[in-house]
Amino acid sequence: SFNTDKAGNVFLGCSHTLGIGNHLEDVWSYKLNKLVGGEFFNLGAPGRGISTSLRLLRYWSTKLKIKNIFHYQPVYHRYEFYRPDPFLLYTDNIAHFENIKDRDLRDSLSSDENILELYKNSILAISAIAQSLGINYYYHTPWQDIRTDFKNSKQTMMIPPFRARDLGHHSILENEIIKDNFISSISKT
């Protein structure tokens, strides 16, 4: 239901970007879009990894008038696979790879080095799409940020009004911090 006639901002990531567990007005992507202005194109996909973000951007980049791409994606061991059935896209986290009987393949897929390489390559591909469109691409992950707020996330999640409604996703305070980190990145460009 995106308004494809007007320019806006694309938001990539998982459930933290989509806003699971919070009211829309408390989600970092919604708050940031209000400040930046333009249509709100939230492509956050719950339970998905960076491959999904790249696939969704490849699809929507030719259909939307994009001003900026904002991407918040924690590094999770999540992969996307196509099965022989052409209608079935399989996305799962590393916990379910125990069904793979080939130990070398399972160990390779579950290695931190492999998932980090996938993230680096996907970020380069997303950057290339942004560059081809002549727009800015901003990427953040919690582990690159230098601050203490995420260290206290379990405590802040339990303090009203900061806790997420589902008690499992980023708190209102963490959403505010993520938004502020992107604002800081914008001011540097």
Solvent accessible surface area in square Angstrom, and as a share of the most:
residue,aa,sasa,rsa
1,S,164,1.06
2,F,61,0.25
3,N,57,0.29
4,T,58,0.34
5,D,111,0.57
6,K,117,0.50
7,A,44,0.34
8,G,0,0.00
9,N,0,0.00
10,V,0,0.00
11,F,0,0.00
12,L,0,0.00
13,G,2,0.02
14,C,0,0.00
15,S,9,0.06
16,H,19,0.09
17,T,0,0.00
18,L,64,0.32
19,G,11,0.10
20,I,68,0.35
21,G,11,0.11
22,N,14,0.07
23,H,88,0.39
24,L,89,0.44
25,E,106,0.47
26,D,27,0.14
27,V,2,0.01
28,W,0,0.00
29,S,0,0.00
30,Y,52,0.20
31,K,40,0.17
32,L,0,0.00
33,N,11,0.06
34,K,137,0.58
35,L,115,0.57
36,V,47,0.27
37,G,27,0.26
38,G,44,0.42
39,E,47,0.21
40,F,52,0.22
41,F,1,0.00
42,N,23,0.12
43,L,11,0.06
44,G,10,0.10
45,A,17,0.13
46,P,57,0.36
47,G,33,0.32
48,R,92,0.34
49,G,3,0.03
50,I,0,0.00
51,S,23,0.15
52,T,3,0.02
53,S,3,0.02
54,L,26,0.13
55,R,60,0.22
56,L,38,0.19
57,L,0,0.00
58,R,133,0.48
59,Y,119,0.45
60,W,56,0.20
61,S,15,0.10
62,T,114,0.66
63,K,85,0.36
64,L,13,0.07
65,K,110,0.47
66,I,19,0.10
67,K,77,0.33
68,N,20,0.10
69,I,0,0.00
70,F,0,0.00
71,H,0,0.00
72,Y,0,0.00
73,Q,0,0.00
74,P,2,0.01
75,V,39,0.23
76,Y,65,0.25
77,H,40,0.18
78,R,40,0.15
79,Y,15,0.06
80,E,31,0.14
81,F,71,0.30
82,Y,150,0.57
83,R,109,0.40
84,P,138,0.87
85,D,69,0.36
86,P,112,0.70
87,F,188,0.78
88,L,75,0.37
89,L,59,0.29
90,Y,60,0.23
91,T,22,0.13
92,D,25,0.13
93,N,59,0.30
94,I,46,0.23
95,A,66,0.51
96,H,97,0.43
97,F,8,0.03
98,E,124,0.55
99,N,112,0.58
100,I,44,0.22
101,K,170,0.72
102,D,79,0.41
103,R,163,0.59
104,D,115,0.60
105,L,86,0.43
106,R,63,0.23
107,D,67,0.35
108,S,56,0.36
109,L,25,0.12
110,S,45,0.29
111,S,33,0.21
112,D,86,0.44
113,E,132,0.59
114,N,50,0.25
115,I,1,0.01
116,L,81,0.40
117,E,86,0.39
118,L,48,0.24
119,Y,5,0.02
120,K,121,0.51
121,N,80,0.41
122,S,4,0.03
123,I,41,0.21
124,L,120,0.60
125,A,36,0.28
126,I,0,0.00
127,S,41,0.26
128,A,57,0.45
129,I,31,0.16
130,A,2,0.02
131,Q,148,0.66
132,S,95,0.61
133,L,76,0.38
134,G,69,0.66
135,I,31,0.16
136,N,72,0.37
137,Y,40,0.15
138,Y,14,0.05
139,Y,42,0.16
140,H,21,0.09
141,T,13,0.08
142,P,21,0.13
143,W,164,0.58
144,Q,89,0.39
145,D,27,0.14
146,I,180,0.91
147,R,50,0.18
148,T,86,0.50
149,D,50,0.26
150,F,39,0.16
151,K,160,0.68
152,N,72,0.37
153,S,23,0.15
154,K,159,0.67
155,Q,113,0.50
156,T,18,0.10
157,M,28,0.13
158,M,104,0.47
159,I,87,0.44
160,P,83,0.52
161,P,98,0.61
162,F,72,0.30
163,R,96,0.35
164,A,0,0.00
165,R,157,0.57
166,D,66,0.34
167,L,86,0.43
168,G,56,0.54
169,H,41,0.18
170,H,27,0.12
171,S,0,0.00
172,I,40,0.20
173,L,52,0.26
174,E,1,0.00
175,N,3,0.02
176,E,57,0.25
177,I,21,0.11
178,I,2,0.01
179,K,21,0.09
180,D,67,0.35
181,N,32,0.16
182,F,0,0.00
183,I,64,0.32
184,S,48,0.31
185,S,24,0.15
186,I,54,0.27
187,S,89,0.58
188,K,164,0.70
189,T,116,0.68
